[in-house]
Amino acid sequence: MFRVKEVVRPSGKDRTAGWPRQAGTVTKVMADSVFVQWDDCAVEDEMTFDELVSTGTFSDIVPVVVAGLPPGKPPTIH
């Protein structure tokens, strides 16, 4: 079981088989999934427990990614 602010890496199982060994921080834990904010990109992934391994450390803060939008018409979400 993972905890919020725990630093994790891809395990190499399932869809993480070809992923580099980047680190990420757990942002949310659900009954059947873990949400991870990867340190090297602006993506938060919903992962299964088997796809992650703990590094045994905890982050003092959860990374926050802020994106600026150009002025004008607001974007639409599809």
N, C-alpha and C positions, 0 to 999 in steps of 0.2 A: 504494500500500500504506500502511496506517495502522499506527501503533505505539501500544502501551498508554500511557496518560496524555496522548495527543494530544487537543487541543480541536478539536471538529468542529461543523459546522452542517448542517442538512438541505439537500440540493442543489436541491430542488424537482422532482425527477424521481420517477416512479413513485408510490408511496403518499405521498411527502412533498410532493406538488404543492400542497396547501393548508395546509401546516404553517407556523407562524410561524418566524422565524429565531432560535430559541433555541439556546443552546450546550449541548454535552454533552461528556463525557470518555470516551474509549475505554477500556474495561475488559478486553477480550479480543479477540484477532484469530484467526480460524480461516481455513481455506483458501478458503471461499466466503462468509464473513459476518464482520461486525464487531459486537461488543456495545457499546452506548453507554449510559452513565448520564446522563440529562438533568438539567441543573442546576436546573430549575424544577419538577421533580416526582419522585415516588418510583418511577419506572418505568425499568427497564433494558430496552432494545429490542435485538432481533437485527435488524441491518440488512444490506443488500447494499452493496457498494462504490459503486455508482452513486447510492445515496440519500444519500451524505454528501460533504461537501467539508471540507478541512482549513482551519483558521484560521491555520496556521503557528506555533502556540504549543503549549506543553505545560503541563499542570497539575502543581503540586508534589505534590498529593495527589489521589486518586480520591475523589469524594464518597461518603460512607457514609450510608445512610438506615436509621434504626432506628425500628421501629414497636412501640409498647407494646400488649400484648394484655390484655384484662380478665381478672381471675382467674376460675377456674371451669373449665368443660369446654373442653379444647383444641379449636382449630378443625380442621375436616376439609378436605382438599384434594380437589377434584373434578377 
